[in-house]
């Protein structure tokens, strides 16, 4: 007898998606991660556009990962034109992306994922019994928003970060306010780790996973020029096509990715596992304390990894602000840019994993060709793999239990479905 188990509309994620599992008897026949949002044509939008306007367009791919798309776009342009920015700009960008990690992870860990583990349908229902946790989430997210507001100019789609630097620099007063907010909310970030280390994390999706994350250099972070793979290899970001191998599938408006013929995972869990030796301070101590839980075979541990990243990012924001204040803020203006014909590939770690931007320019600095590969598009095939594994283990269970498992797996990845849907060329 054929049985179709379906999550008609994924909730508590960004964007619109559906999961379908077809079962015949006790055999799982087909699994689909349906991403059915309409294709978005950002790569086509920027063809012929001058480089100065490109980040303004590309940061609008997403309202949650806006700083990630902005910095990936800017870094790609700077690499294409051979632009070197100042140390102050590097620290300001580091502060900006850590602020985005905080606002995104705080929302997801507490408000979107945690209700699954505490037995609530949503955060509103959870608030009456767990007001401390909901309040902590809102305060922590607000602290992350402060970073984006001050550095980028507004909470969503700010335009202050530019090719070559920042249009304006923040005041010492505003940086001091961010530092105080971070110090006050560090306990909230640690609370997230405590919560996810104590709740029961299901093991029905356990299977072998390949992992990828950027190499951030000496310290744990979210910007880099090389990709680490769990098979022990390290690749320049310019080789991203060989790592992602995107392909179209009939049931999704997002392309799917593979590495050496198999799916792989990007995101907080790969970052923490592949760069664990670069964690410092409280985050390093928390990782060591919970190292036994953070296994690469269970992707639901991604939420615990996100919580550890929250602690790291709060501390890094404070550290970056201390560096900026001790060095003295300088109104440097923008580094001079000389457009030239060529190509650049830039990557940053968005909250959900590695984000690639790839631009080819003409001699005037206008876009000839562009490509963007987002974390959720890279994770889609691995999500399907996890659904299949879980469905096989739960095949004799009622549909309701299978649906609940599929939803928890999806939310563990923290998918940004709208980001994943881009231009598809059909020949």
Buried (B, 14 or more C-beta within 10 A) or exposed (E): EEBEBBBEEBEBBBBBBBBBBBBEEEEBEEBBBBBBBEEBEBBEBBEEBEBBEBBBBBBBBBBBBBBBBBBBBBBBBBBBBEBEBBEBBBBBBBBBBBBBBBBBBBBBBBBBBBBBBBEBEEBEEBBEEBEEBBEBBBBBBBBBBBBBBBBBBEBBBBEBBBBBBBEEBBEEEBBEBBBBBBBEBBBBBBBBBEBBBEBEBBEBBBBEBBBBBBBBEEEBBBBBBBBBBBEEEEBEBBEBEEBBBBEEBEBBBBBBBBBEEEBBBBBBBBBBBBBBEBBEEBBBEBBEEBEEEBBBEBBBBBBBBBBBBBBBBBBBBBBBBEBBEEEEBEEBBBBEBEBEEBBBBBBBBBBBBBBBBBBBBEEEBBBEEBBBBBBBBBBBBBBBBBBBBBBBBBBEBEBEEBBBBBBBBBBBBBBBBBBBBBBEEEE
